[in-house]
Structure formats: C-alpha cells, structure tokens
Amino acid sequence: MTDMISSGVSALQAYSQALNTVSNNIANANTVGYSRQQTTLQANLVGGVEVSGIRRFTDGLVISRSLSDQSSFSRLDAFSTMASRVDGLLSGKSSGLSAPLQKFFTAMSGVAADPQSTSARQTLLSAASNLSSQFSDLQGQLDGMNAEINSQLTQSVSQINQAAQSIAQLNNSIALAQGSGQSANDLLDQRDRLITQISQNVGISTVQQTDGSMNVFTAGGQALVLGGTSQSLKLVPNTYGNGDLEISIGNPAVNINSQISGGVIGGLMDVRSQLIVPTQNKLGAIAAGLTQALNAQHTQGVDQNGQMGGNFFATISGSASAANTNAGSAAVSVGLTDVGQIGNNNYVLRYDGSNWNLSDASTGAAVTMTGAGTASNPFVAGGVSFQVSGSAASGDSFLVQPLNHAAGQMQVAITDPAKIAAASAAALGTSGSGNNGNANLLANVGANGVLSGGTVSITAANIALVSQTGNLSQQISTRRDAAQAIQQQTKSDLDSVSGVNLDEEAADLLRYQQAYQAAAQVISMARDMFQTLLSATRGG
C-alpha cells in the first residue's frame, strides 16, 4: 500500500505539472514570441513517475533564418518608405519641378512675343521667383529627410543598446538557471524576442554558448553581446561635420558605418547614400546648369535701358567642409566652372604636407586636377575649381560637394523688369533694345544640351530624375513585398514548430486530467485498503 500511495502521489505531482504546462500554453496561445512547452515524464527508479524536464519547442535553424529575413525586410521597408516620399516629392504637380520649369520658359516665350510689354516681363520675374522657390523647397525637403534619418538612427541605436543590455542580463540568468537544473524556457523566449528586436534594426548573427548564453554580433562581426557583457553602439558626427550621423562602437570609439548592413539602420544608410545624396546632386545639377546656361545667354543681350544684360540668376557655388581633425587654418572655396562637365560625385581634397591631392569620395580613386589652388590659378577638375586660402597642415582634408547644396542657392538676381535683356546686341542697329533676338534664345535654353557634356537639356534632366526616382521606388517596393512574403513564410515555419495548437492542447488537457483523476483514485483506493486493514487488525 505504501508503494501505491507513493506512486499515486508522484503521479499527482507529475500530472499537476503537466496540467500547469498545458494551461500555460493555452494562456499564451496568442503571445508573440512564446514557444510551446511540454512536460516530459520518466519512470522513477523506486517506483512511480517523475518530471524529467519541461521541453521548449524551437528550431535554431529556422530562428536564424527568421532573423535574417527580418533584417532584410526591415531594411527594404525603411528604404521603400523614404523612396516613395522622394518619388512623390519630385513627381507631384505642386511639389515637383515640371510645372514651374514649364511656366518659366512659357513666360520667357511671352517676353519674346512682346519684348516691350512690362506685364510680360513682370510675369517672367514672378515665374523665375516661383521656380527658384521650388528648387529651394525641394532642397529643404531633402535636407529635412536627411535630418529624419539622423533621428531614426538615434531611435534605432537606443533600442539596440537597451536590448543588448537586457540580453546580457538574461544570459546570466539563463546560465544560472540551467546550471542549477531549473527551467529557463520563459527567459529563453524573452531573449529571443529581444534578439528579434535587434534584427529589426540591424543585421546580426548569433552564437550559442555551452552554458546557455547567446553571443550577438553585427553582420560586420562587431560584438554587441558576449555572455553577460554588452557593448553599446554610439552615433558620432560625420568626419566632415556635414550633419550626417555615423555609427561607432567600443571605447575608444571605432567607426563601423561602412560595415553596418540590414535592418532599419541598413535601410536608412542606403537611403542616404543611394537616394538622398544622388537626388540632391542631380537636382543641384539642374539648378546650376540652368543658372549657368541662362546667365551666359542673358549677358549676351541688351536690356530696355540699352545696357548689356547681367546675371539673371545669382551665381551658384559648391561647398567644402573641413575635417574635424584638421590642424591647419586652410579654407577651400568651390566654384562651378562648367556644370556640363560635373558628374554626380563628391570629392576629398587632401594635403600631404607638400601637395594637394583630389580623390573620389565614394571610391577613393585619384582624380587629376590642374592649377595651383590660388585665386588667379585655382585647381580645376571635372568642371569644378578649388581655391585654397590659409595654411594647411599635413593630413588636412576637405569634403567637396559641388552640387549637393546647389538647388538651395537658386535665386533671381534682378528685380527690375526693364533689366531683362531680351534684345539681341547684334540687332540693336535695326530694331533697338526692344527687339526679341535674345529672348528667343533664352526661351530655348531649357531644350538646349547643357548637362552631361552638353548632351542633356534641363527639361530632359528633370524628366530623367523623376523617372529614375520613380523606377527606384517601384523596384524597392517590389523587393520589399517579396521580402515580406519570405518573412511571413519563415514565420509560418517557426509557428509550426513553436506555436501553440489549441486543439492539441485541449486533447492534452483532457488526457492529463484523466491521468490526474486516476492517480487520485489510486491514492483513495490505497487509503481505503489501509483503513480496512487497520479495522481488521483492531477487530482481531
């Protein structure tokens, strides 16, 4: 009877635990990141049954695939969101350049049709002002998106650091629990959720340790979590102080910006390098090209006062940002000598102690330049001039951006309608300053080859920019949708392993309930038998 009671009690305890596990599964059927658990039983060597452990259903390979898929989707989702906004900005009827460009050249044709009309001239100045304002607004919108990227980077880095600290703490708790033979299933689920949160923000890899802890690395191999220790990411200003934030790690900080990929952060970095900066450069090329071509033609004409025309638009210049490590006092001014020869690249101008050298900012490839860097003989390369003043120290460098901020500089240089040089100087002797010879030429500037070595017109460049941005947005959107489908399939694969099936849990609940009741019946029967035996003994 003692054996029956002992077996019955062990069964009650075992099936009570099994019922608790099933109940916990049912309660967490809709809990994100919860992994189904199962009580495993084994026969006790001295009789009865005992709980050998609580199994957690999971699959390391599927989880690893899920982290990779999550990073890929989050990257493309962040990129797609921004690309859609830029596309809408450039192609919008009220926000793009197409309408104000057309109105400007239509107004110029109006002056050509009636060069003596003050009203036509005023209409042209208004159209020019609206066009320059549109360029400035677009520049501001793109600059604002760049600032948003910094803000989102700050948020993502903060989430990564908080999650990494929590994972390190959980690693200690998990190692302690497993080392003492206790179940750490809920801690493991919590850690997996935090790892998934990190993968949403940046591409990562993980390595399981023998003590149950999990090491977490960025896709570039930098450790975020090693056992019970975490390492924080930091945001630091760009070397050239142009407002961009970059990612570093460690103490002293090491810049790992170029090694970051995947997740929201990877997507934001791609948006900046593949969309925002190229768009600013192409927009700047249109603004600078229009300014340079129109000014060149306008100065060939004669205004209503009989004077040769001046600049129609204010001169646009490039920018040069000094590195924050510069030790000298040198400064660099950037002129645009021939916008048609300027590509979309930025440059680094560096002093080696004896000579100035120019290289492509993206590839590092050397760029040949002529000149001496002085006011009378500036350095010249690819349609850009560089004038150096002050004294440079060896190793000093400057980031040269010929067109990045050009659109924001677009301004009408004249306010007096009479100063519009509509007349052709060659025709002054026959028709005076009221002829339309120069106005006709000005009206055709938009269709003339101005950019890309004189092969692309202003109008065509704008159409190409809108088309390229739209195509990129569509491509990224398509890839995002594909990545989402893959992610959802992987989630389904993981749910098939780790998810709670309520039908199965209901069946287990009934099975364990019956077993529990049977164990209780065994104890009750043993008690009755014991009472009968006591009664018989006393009666004898």
VEXZA-382992 format. One line per field, with one value per residue (C-alpha): residue in three letters; x, y, z. Coordinates in nm, 4 decimals. Each point is the difference from the previous one (the first is absolute). Layout:
N
rest = [ALA_...]
east = [X_...]
north = [Y_...]
up = [Z_...]
***
This chain:
540
rest = [MET_THR_ASP_MET_ILE_SER_SER_GLY_VAL_SER_ALA_LEU_GLN_ALA_TYR_SER_GLN_ALA_LEU_ASN_THR_VAL_SER_ASN_ASN_ILE_ALA_ASN_ALA_ASN_THR_VAL_GLY_TYR_SER_ARG_GLN_GLN_THR_THR_LEU_GLN_ALA_ASN_LEU_VAL_GLY_GLY_VAL_GLU_VAL_SER_GLY_ILE_ARG_ARG_PHE_THR_ASP_GLY_LEU_VAL_ILE_SER_ARG_SER_LEU_SER_ASP_GLN_SER_SER_PHE_SER_ARG_LEU_ASP_ALA_PHE_SER_THR_MET_ALA_SER_ARG_VAL_ASP_GLY_LEU_LEU_SER_GLY_LYS_SER_SER_GLY_LEU_SER_ALA_PRO_LEU_GLN_LYS_PHE_PHE_THR_ALA_MET_SER_GLY_VAL_ALA_ALA_ASP_PRO_GLN_SER_THR_SER_ALA_ARG_GLN_THR_LEU_LEU_SER_ALA_ALA_SER_ASN_LEU_SER_SER_GLN_PHE_SER_ASP_LEU_GLN_GLY_GLN_LEU_ASP_GLY_MET_ASN_ALA_GLU_ILE_ASN_SER_GLN_LEU_THR_GLN_SER_VAL_SER_GLN_ILE_ASN_GLN_ALA_ALA_GLN_SER_ILE_ALA_GLN_LEU_ASN_ASN_SER_ILE_ALA_LEU_ALA_GLN_GLY_SER_GLY_GLN_SER_ALA_ASN_ASP_LEU_LEU_ASP_GLN_ARG_ASP_ARG_LEU_ILE_THR_GLN_ILE_SER_GLN_ASN_VAL_GLY_ILE_SER_THR_VAL_GLN_GLN_THR_ASP_GLY_SER_MET_ASN_VAL_PHE_THR_ALA_GLY_GLY_GLN_ALA_LEU_VAL_LEU_GLY_GLY_THR_SER_GLN_SER_LEU_LYS_LEU_VAL_PRO_ASN_THR_TYR_GLY_ASN_GLY_ASP_LEU_GLU_ILE_SER_ILE_GLY_ASN_PRO_ALA_VAL_ASN_ILE_ASN_SER_GLN_ILE_SER_GLY_GLY_VAL_ILE_GLY_GLY_LEU_MET_ASP_VAL_ARG_SER_GLN_LEU_ILE_VAL_PRO_THR_GLN_ASN_LYS_LEU_GLY_ALA_ILE_ALA_ALA_GLY_LEU_THR_GLN_ALA_LEU_ASN_ALA_GLN_HIS_THR_GLN_GLY_VAL_ASP_GLN_ASN_GLY_GLN_MET_GLY_GLY_ASN_PHE_PHE_ALA_THR_ILE_SER_GLY_SER_ALA_SER_ALA_ALA_ASN_THR_ASN_ALA_GLY_SER_ALA_ALA_VAL_SER_VAL_GLY_LEU_THR_ASP_VAL_GLY_GLN_ILE_GLY_ASN_ASN_ASN_TYR_VAL_LEU_ARG_TYR_ASP_GLY_SER_ASN_TRP_ASN_LEU_SER_ASP_ALA_SER_THR_GLY_ALA_ALA_VAL_THR_MET_THR_GLY_ALA_GLY_THR_ALA_SER_ASN_PRO_PHE_VAL_ALA_GLY_GLY_VAL_SER_PHE_GLN_VAL_SER_GLY_SER_ALA_ALA_SER_GLY_ASP_SER_PHE_LEU_VAL_GLN_PRO_LEU_ASN_HIS_ALA_ALA_GLY_GLN_MET_GLN_VAL_ALA_ILE_THR_ASP_PRO_ALA_LYS_ILE_ALA_ALA_ALA_SER_ALA_ALA_ALA_LEU_GLY_THR_SER_GLY_SER_GLY_ASN_ASN_GLY_ASN_ALA_ASN_LEU_LEU_ALA_ASN_VAL_GLY_ALA_ASN_GLY_VAL_LEU_SER_GLY_GLY_THR_VAL_SER_ILE_THR_ALA_ALA_ASN_ILE_ALA_LEU_VAL_SER_GLN_THR_GLY_ASN_LEU_SER_GLN_GLN_ILE_SER_THR_ARG_ARG_ASP_ALA_ALA_GLN_ALA_ILE_GLN_GLN_GLN_THR_LYS_SER_ASP_LEU_ASP_SER_VAL_SER_GLY_VAL_ASN_LEU_ASP_GLU_GLU_ALA_ALA_ASP_LEU_LEU_ARG_TYR_GLN_GLN_ALA_TYR_GLN_ALA_ALA_ALA_GLN_VAL_ILE_SER_MET_ALA_ARG_ASP_MET_PHE_GLN_THR_LEU_LEU_SER_ALA_THR_ARG_GLY_GLY]
east = [0.0000_0.2909_0.1149_-0.3498_-0.0167_0.3522_-0.0751_-0.3300_0.1544_0.2803_-0.2604_-0.2055_0.3073_0.1121_-0.3394_-0.0582_0.3155_-0.1127_-0.3369_0.1781_0.2109_-0.3033_-0.1839_0.2983_0.0031_-0.3698_0.0382_0.2838_-0.1505_-0.0027_0.3112_0.2556_0.3264_-0.1323_0.1303_-0.2207_0.1125_-0.0554_0.0552_0.2122_-0.0516_0.2123_-0.0375_0.1459_0.2572_-0.1674_-0.3470_-0.2471_0.0715_0.1948_0.0411_0.3250_-0.0327_-0.2118_0.0805_-0.0046_-0.0914_0.2302_0.2259_0.3318_0.0346_-0.3455_0.0611_0.3279_-0.1815_-0.2731_0.2528_0.1559_-0.3396_-0.1075_0.3123_-0.0467_-0.3645_0.0613_0.2794_-0.2151_-0.3028_0.1963_0.1442_-0.3378_-0.1704_0.2545_0.0220_-0.3762_0.0152_0.2823_-0.1841_-0.3166_0.1990_0.1649_-0.2959_-0.2725_-0.1759_0.0367_0.3344_0.2006_0.1942_-0.1909_-0.2757_0.2160_0.2627_-0.2676_-0.1541_0.3403_0.0844_-0.3578_0.0398_0.3334_-0.1752_-0.2578_0.2779_0.1326_-0.3472_-0.0338_0.3387_-0.1325_-0.2753_0.0677_-0.2724_0.1708_0.3310_-0.1551_-0.1657_0.3438_0.1537_-0.2873_0.0419_0.3759_-0.0596_-0.2451_0.2484_0.2863_-0.2317_-0.0914_0.3674_0.0558_-0.3040_0.1181_0.3441_-0.1619_-0.2182_0.2985_0.2056_-0.2935_-0.0077_0.3701_-0.0733_-0.2766_0.2524_0.2171_-0.3007_-0.0968_0.3605_0.0026_-0.3187_0.1241_0.3387_-0.1726_-0.2252_0.2991_0.1973_-0.2911_-0.0688_0.3688_0.0208_-0.3115_0.1347_0.3246_-0.2003_-0.2161_0.3118_0.1121_-0.3428_-0.0291_0.3482_-0.0767_-0.3385_0.1253_0.3078_-0.2217_-0.2353_-0.2900_-0.2139_0.0957_-0.2604_-0.1721_0.3376_0.1009_-0.3195_0.0629_0.3557_-0.1123_-0.2478_0.2771_0.2307_-0.2800_-0.0393_0.3691_-0.0282_-0.2779_0.2439_0.3233_0.1311_0.1408_0.1330_-0.0198_0.2157_-0.1384_0.2324_0.0237_-0.1312_-0.3203_0.1030_-0.0177_0.2617_-0.1307_0.2051_-0.0748_0.0135_0.3461_0.1236_-0.0030_-0.1117_-0.3166_-0.0342_0.2649_-0.1435_-0.1031_0.1650_-0.1500_0.1674_-0.1849_-0.0193_0.0563_-0.0928_0.2763_0.0050_0.1325_0.3734_-0.0754_-0.2754_-0.2615_-0.2763_-0.0034_0.0238_0.2079_0.0261_0.2934_0.0623_0.2436_0.2159_0.1851_-0.2692_0.0621_-0.2067_-0.1831_-0.2396_0.1231_-0.0376_-0.3641_-0.2653_-0.3546_-0.2863_-0.1415_0.3483_0.1286_-0.3044_0.0509_0.3683_-0.0962_-0.2627_0.2589_0.2728_-0.2124_-0.2921_0.0239_0.3548_-0.0273_-0.3343_0.1456_0.2903_-0.2233_-0.2385_0.2991_0.1284_-0.3314_0.0005_0.3660_-0.0287_-0.3029_0.1639_0.3255_-0.1579_-0.2619_0.2503_0.2417_-0.2714_-0.1507_0.3313_0.0116_-0.3211_-0.1013_-0.2604_-0.2570_0.2492_0.2380_0.2413_0.1530_-0.1806_0.1349_-0.0563_-0.3658_0.0491_0.2483_0.3243_-0.0020_0.3105_0.0988_0.0859_0.3084_-0.0217_0.3151_0.0754_-0.0365_0.3583_0.1534_0.2866_0.0623_-0.1919_-0.0621_-0.3386_-0.1233_-0.2477_-0.1635_-0.1039_-0.2001_0.1895_-0.1931_-0.3061_-0.0251_0.3250_-0.0949_-0.1184_-0.1975_0.3075_0.1398_0.3735_0.2573_0.2748_0.2961_0.3344_0.2948_0.2417_0.1283_-0.2819_-0.3765_-0.1596_-0.3563_-0.1868_-0.3515_-0.1817_-0.1805_0.2720_0.3198_0.1282_0.2460_-0.1350_0.2349_-0.0165_0.1880_0.0912_0.1651_-0.3000_0.0369_-0.2550_0.1685_0.0730_-0.2407_0.0044_-0.2363_-0.1441_-0.3151_-0.1626_0.0751_0.2563_0.1611_0.1608_0.1998_0.0672_0.1782_0.2596_-0.0619_0.1634_0.1051_-0.2992_-0.2618_-0.2910_-0.3267_-0.3162_-0.0893_-0.3652_-0.0384_-0.3753_-0.1407_-0.1295_-0.0318_-0.3804_-0.0372_0.2077_-0.2304_-0.0984_-0.1153_0.2720_-0.2141_-0.3152_-0.0500_-0.1958_0.1872_0.3276_-0.1115_0.2345_-0.2468_0.1635_0.2803_0.3109_0.0538_-0.3417_0.0227_0.0783_-0.3238_-0.2617_0.1428_-0.0177_-0.3571_0.0882_-0.0514_0.3133_0.1466_-0.3372_-0.0494_0.3360_-0.0791_-0.3312_0.1898_0.2470_-0.2190_0.0205_0.3700_0.2663_0.1387_0.0838_0.2062_0.2464_-0.2663_-0.2078_-0.2903_-0.2378_-0.1402_-0.3479_0.1304_0.2094_-0.3077_-0.2034_0.2852_0.0270_-0.3736_0.0063_0.3081_-0.1385_-0.3362_0.1644_0.2187_-0.3015_-0.1921_0.2928_0.0543_-0.3737_-0.0078_0.3022_-0.1573_-0.3182_0.2060_0.2005_-0.3217_-0.1380_0.3207_-0.0104_-0.3606_0.0818_0.2883_-0.2281_-0.2476_0.2810_0.1007_-0.3618_-0.0425_0.2804_-0.0416_-0.3609_-0.2814_-0.2671_-0.3108_-0.1531_0.3083_0.0120_-0.3685_0.0692_0.3033_-0.2041_-0.2632_0.2635_0.1946_-0.3222_-0.1060_0.3439_-0.0103_-0.3435_0.1196_0.3008_-0.2327_-0.2120_0.3084_0.0748_-0.3635_-0.0054_0.3266_-0.1416_-0.3169_0.2061_0.2125_-0.3078_-0.1445_0.3250_0.0060_-0.3568_0.0704_0.3042_-0.1845_-0.2932_0.2300]
north = [0.0000_0.2293_-0.0575_0.0794_0.3240_0.0999_-0.0750_0.1836_0.3063_0.0111_-0.0261_0.2807_0.2229_-0.0890_0.0464_0.3180_0.1377_-0.1259_0.1731_0.3208_-0.0134_-0.0576_0.2836_0.2277_-0.0929_0.0787_0.3304_0.1041_-0.1281_0.3550_0.1307_0.1203_-0.1919_-0.2680_-0.3519_-0.2985_-0.2081_-0.3621_-0.1816_-0.3110_-0.2918_-0.2977_-0.3000_0.0394_-0.2669_-0.0650_-0.0060_0.2533_0.2827_0.3245_0.3094_-0.0195_0.3503_0.2498_-0.0062_0.3200_-0.0502_0.2004_-0.0337_0.1859_-0.0095_0.1440_0.2688_0.0950_0.0219_0.2050_0.2539_0.0362_0.0374_0.2562_0.2101_-0.0165_0.1033_0.2836_0.1380_0.0007_0.1302_0.3012_0.0606_-0.0375_0.2451_0.2728_-0.0774_0.0356_0.3410_0.1235_-0.1316_0.1826_0.3157_0.0109_-0.1188_0.1954_0.2720_0.2511_-0.1147_-0.1010_0.2097_-0.0834_0.2600_0.2958_-0.0779_-0.0010_0.3224_0.1688_-0.0761_0.0792_0.3376_0.0466_-0.0720_0.2618_0.2596_-0.1127_0.0459_0.3515_0.1259_0.3512_-0.1264_0.0811_-0.2453_-0.2854_0.0881_0.0075_-0.3343_-0.1399_0.1268_-0.1505_-0.3337_0.0133_0.0739_-0.2919_-0.2293_0.0972_-0.0441_-0.3487_-0.0928_0.1334_-0.1852_-0.3282_0.0515_0.0667_-0.3101_-0.2219_0.1596_-0.0629_-0.3680_-0.0194_0.1429_-0.2589_-0.2718_0.1280_-0.0051_-0.3537_-0.1155_0.1392_-0.1888_-0.3280_0.0174_0.0653_-0.3046_-0.2174_0.1078_-0.0552_-0.3430_-0.0962_0.0911_-0.2055_-0.2984_0.0090_-0.0047_-0.2845_-0.1932_0.0067_-0.1089_-0.2782_-0.1347_0.0017_-0.1711_-0.2694_-0.0565_-0.0740_-0.2254_0.2463_0.0787_0.3217_-0.0267_0.3299_0.1742_-0.1562_0.1293_0.3450_-0.0041_-0.1132_0.2879_0.2472_-0.1527_0.0333_0.3641_0.0601_-0.1765_0.2394_0.2860_-0.1487_-0.3184_-0.2404_-0.3484_-0.2067_-0.2716_-0.2348_-0.0717_-0.3222_0.1661_0.1059_0.3621_0.1547_0.2255_0.2608_0.1643_0.2547_-0.1295_0.1582_-0.2075_0.2594_-0.1463_0.1449_-0.2668_-0.2383_-0.2152_0.2320_0.3070_0.2393_0.2619_0.3133_0.1563_0.3736_0.2690_0.2431_0.3006_-0.0565_0.0695_0.3056_0.1362_0.0078_-0.0983_-0.3743_-0.2316_-0.3157_-0.3124_-0.0932_-0.2612_-0.0564_0.2190_0.1641_0.0219_-0.1713_0.1150_-0.3023_0.1900_-0.1745_-0.3425_0.0398_-0.1717_-0.1262_0.1132_0.3497_0.1447_-0.1682_0.1267_0.3558_-0.0090_-0.1222_0.2731_0.2641_-0.1315_-0.1364_0.2428_0.3234_0.1050_-0.0992_0.1802_0.3130_-0.0125_-0.0498_0.2705_0.2258_-0.0725_0.1121_0.3185_0.0810_-0.0973_0.2205_0.2875_-0.0248_-0.0450_0.2714_0.2475_-0.0652_0.0793_0.2876_0.1850_-0.0092_0.2049_0.3600_0.1242_0.2779_0.2552_-0.0847_-0.1699_-0.3443_-0.2564_-0.1199_-0.3312_-0.1012_-0.2432_0.0363_-0.1932_-0.3465_-0.1415_-0.3349_-0.0727_-0.1304_-0.1332_-0.0248_-0.3248_0.0258_-0.1263_0.2854_0.1703_0.2835_0.3184_-0.0685_0.0631_-0.1049_0.1803_-0.1952_0.1479_-0.1621_0.0778_-0.2306_-0.1755_-0.2098_-0.1737_-0.0634_-0.3478_-0.1030_-0.0808_0.1707_0.0333_0.0026_0.2629_-0.1003_0.1631_-0.2371_0.2581_0.0982_-0.0303_0.0025_-0.3178_-0.0617_-0.3301_-0.1300_0.0030_-0.3286_-0.2112_0.1672_0.0046_0.2793_0.2882_0.2080_0.3775_0.2932_0.3404_0.1209_0.0558_0.3788_0.2678_0.0685_-0.3649_-0.2252_-0.3768_-0.1249_-0.3493_-0.1194_0.3406_0.0996_0.2521_0.0027_0.3016_-0.0591_0.2706_-0.0131_-0.2525_-0.3754_-0.2623_-0.3380_-0.2324_0.2764_-0.0814_0.1446_-0.1632_0.1768_-0.0125_0.1916_-0.0434_-0.1367_0.3361_0.1758_-0.0158_0.1916_0.2888_0.0659_0.3690_0.2603_0.2652_0.2794_0.1674_0.2708_-0.1281_0.2474_-0.1794_-0.3148_-0.0110_-0.1090_0.1806_-0.1331_0.2170_-0.0771_0.1396_0.3231_0.2032_-0.1011_-0.0510_0.1454_-0.1482_-0.1080_-0.2852_-0.3588_-0.1685_-0.0920_-0.0860_-0.2645_-0.1512_0.0153_-0.1785_-0.2872_-0.0497_-0.2685_-0.2115_0.0526_-0.2538_0.1341_-0.2961_-0.3178_0.1592_0.1952_-0.3056_0.0387_0.2946_0.1444_-0.1295_-0.3461_-0.0108_0.0699_-0.2657_-0.2488_0.0825_-0.0529_-0.3218_-0.1410_0.0752_-0.1541_-0.3132_-0.0366_0.0430_-0.2655_-0.2417_0.0360_-0.0361_-0.3232_-0.1366_0.1019_-0.1923_-0.3059_0.0254_0.0276_-0.3147_-0.1882_0.1310_-0.1108_-0.3467_-0.0333_0.1157_-0.2696_-0.2570_0.1145_0.0036_-0.3584_-0.0950_0.2430_0.1151_-0.1187_-0.2188_0.0386_-0.3246_-0.1933_0.1786_-0.0796_-0.3670_0.0055_0.1798_-0.2758_-0.2735_0.1411_0.0740_-0.3633_-0.1152_0.2367_-0.1291_-0.3568_0.0744_0.1512_-0.3145_-0.2128_0.1986_-0.0223_-0.3749_-0.0451_0.2043_-0.2146_-0.3169_0.1317_0.0871_-0.3476_-0.1581_0.2134_-0.0936_-0.3690_0.0184_0.1800_-0.2395_-0.3005]
up = [0.0000_0.0721_-0.3588_-0.1306_0.1975_-0.1047_-0.3662_0.0195_0.1619_-0.2583_-0.2746_0.1523_0.0140_-0.3526_-0.1627_0.1987_-0.1600_-0.3409_0.0450_0.1041_-0.3152_-0.2223_0.1738_-0.0557_-0.3698_-0.0339_0.1856_-0.2347_-0.3242_-0.1389_0.1749_-0.2546_0.0300_0.2351_-0.0667_0.0760_0.2968_0.0958_0.3283_-0.0548_0.2400_0.0899_0.2257_0.3466_0.0835_0.3371_-0.1508_-0.1221_-0.2466_0.0037_-0.2138_-0.1931_-0.1422_-0.1887_-0.3682_-0.2037_-0.3664_-0.2254_-0.3028_-0.0033_-0.3777_-0.0584_0.2629_-0.1706_-0.3335_0.1636_0.1329_-0.3449_-0.1679_0.2602_-0.0622_-0.3765_0.0167_0.2487_-0.2196_-0.3138_0.1894_0.1288_-0.3476_-0.1708_0.2354_-0.0701_-0.3737_-0.0322_0.1657_-0.2246_-0.3052_0.1031_0.0670_-0.3420_-0.2054_0.1788_-0.1993_0.2806_0.1419_-0.3080_-0.2474_-0.3189_0.0376_0.1137_-0.2674_-0.2694_0.1331_0.0088_-0.3617_-0.1066_0.1688_-0.1788_-0.3300_0.1014_0.0250_-0.3371_-0.1470_0.1431_0.1245_0.0730_0.2324_0.3633_0.0985_-0.1888_0.1611_0.3479_-0.0669_-0.0880_0.3240_0.2003_-0.1785_0.0641_0.3676_0.0281_-0.1733_0.2317_0.3006_-0.1220_-0.0256_0.3501_0.1356_-0.1524_0.1507_0.3369_-0.0241_-0.0810_0.2770_0.2327_-0.0971_0.0767_0.3445_0.0419_-0.0777_0.2847_0.2320_-0.0994_0.0359_0.3526_0.0831_-0.1500_0.1725_0.3324_-0.0499_-0.0915_0.3063_0.2378_-0.1489_0.0136_0.3688_0.0741_-0.1972_0.1997_0.3245_-0.1279_-0.1011_0.3634_0.1241_-0.2593_0.0733_0.3738_-0.0443_-0.2354_0.2138_0.2988_-0.1976_-0.0117_-0.3028_-0.1824_-0.2759_0.0691_0.0219_-0.3327_-0.1624_0.1403_-0.1342_-0.3456_-0.0145_0.0831_-0.2613_-0.2558_0.1009_-0.0693_-0.3384_-0.0949_0.0449_-0.1349_-0.1596_0.2612_0.0585_0.3206_0.1582_0.2674_0.2944_0.2009_0.3164_-0.1812_-0.0582_-0.3481_-0.1572_-0.2439_-0.2753_-0.2699_-0.3566_-0.0215_0.2944_0.2807_0.3332_0.1496_0.2700_0.1342_0.2760_0.2815_-0.1522_-0.2552_-0.2168_-0.1055_-0.3433_-0.0159_-0.2508_-0.0877_-0.2363_-0.3484_-0.0350_-0.2129_0.2213_-0.2749_0.2417_-0.0700_0.3003_-0.0252_0.2164_0.2201_0.2673_0.2842_0.2187_-0.1607_-0.2640_-0.3340_-0.2981_-0.1464_-0.2259_-0.3141_0.1636_0.1019_-0.2102_0.0308_0.2177_0.0293_0.0431_-0.3162_-0.1895_0.1229_-0.0942_-0.3485_-0.0338_0.0808_-0.2326_-0.2846_-0.0068_0.2007_-0.0919_-0.3702_-0.0254_0.1588_-0.2444_-0.3051_0.1159_0.0612_-0.3512_-0.1493_0.2099_-0.0704_-0.3664_-0.0517_0.1857_-0.1922_-0.3444_0.0458_0.1450_-0.2858_-0.2540_0.1968_0.0163_-0.3819_-0.0263_0.0566_0.2494_-0.0484_0.1308_-0.2818_0.2392_-0.0432_0.2111_0.3342_0.1768_-0.0033_0.2902_0.2866_-0.0456_0.1592_0.1676_0.1454_0.3630_0.1784_0.3565_0.2105_0.1825_0.3768_0.0308_-0.1996_0.1828_-0.2466_-0.0780_-0.3682_-0.1607_-0.3425_-0.2257_-0.2828_-0.3339_-0.2784_-0.3182_-0.2343_0.1392_-0.3160_0.0971_0.3629_0.0849_0.3083_0.2067_0.3061_0.0627_0.2786_-0.0279_0.2199_0.0824_0.0454_0.1348_-0.3421_-0.2512_-0.0216_-0.1374_-0.1152_0.0222_-0.0537_0.3349_-0.0704_-0.1611_0.1175_-0.3594_-0.0776_-0.2110_-0.2140_0.0433_-0.1451_0.1419_0.3183_0.2270_0.0052_-0.0858_-0.3328_-0.0766_0.1914_-0.0055_-0.2710_-0.0446_-0.1726_-0.0364_0.3610_0.1281_0.3456_0.1598_0.3180_0.2566_0.3347_0.1103_-0.0094_0.2200_-0.1324_-0.0055_-0.0117_-0.2302_-0.1294_-0.1290_-0.3241_-0.1054_-0.3264_-0.0407_0.3267_0.1214_-0.3369_-0.0272_0.3265_-0.1408_-0.2972_0.0043_-0.2518_-0.0306_-0.1517_0.1226_-0.2633_-0.3048_-0.2184_0.0754_-0.1831_-0.2974_-0.2662_-0.2880_-0.2129_-0.0012_-0.3679_-0.0899_0.1958_-0.3074_-0.1730_0.2669_0.3176_0.3498_-0.0601_-0.2349_0.1164_-0.1370_0.3384_0.1531_-0.2693_0.0886_0.3735_-0.0598_-0.1626_0.2872_0.1565_-0.3135_-0.0687_0.0971_0.3274_0.2273_-0.0457_-0.2359_-0.1850_-0.0915_0.2444_0.0270_0.3211_-0.0836_-0.0863_0.3185_0.2122_-0.1830_0.0495_0.3712_0.0542_-0.2034_0.1743_0.3448_-0.0912_-0.1391_0.3086_0.2271_-0.1932_0.0019_0.3732_0.0643_-0.2013_0.1849_0.3303_-0.0810_-0.0953_0.3222_0.1995_-0.1643_0.0851_0.3556_0.0441_-0.1348_0.2438_0.2827_-0.1006_0.0061_0.3479_0.1209_-0.1190_0.2396_0.2885_-0.0278_0.2238_-0.1595_0.2161_-0.1270_0.1071_0.3329_0.0621_-0.0668_0.2328_0.2642_-0.0048_-0.0028_0.2936_0.1891_-0.0316_0.1088_0.2975_0.1021_-0.0358_0.2219_0.2568_-0.0200_0.0650_0.3134_0.1111_-0.0561_0.1897_0.2863_0.0096_-0.0061_0.2832_0.2066_-0.0636_0.1122_0.3175_0.0785_-0.0511_0.2227_0.2779_-0.0270_0.0298]
***
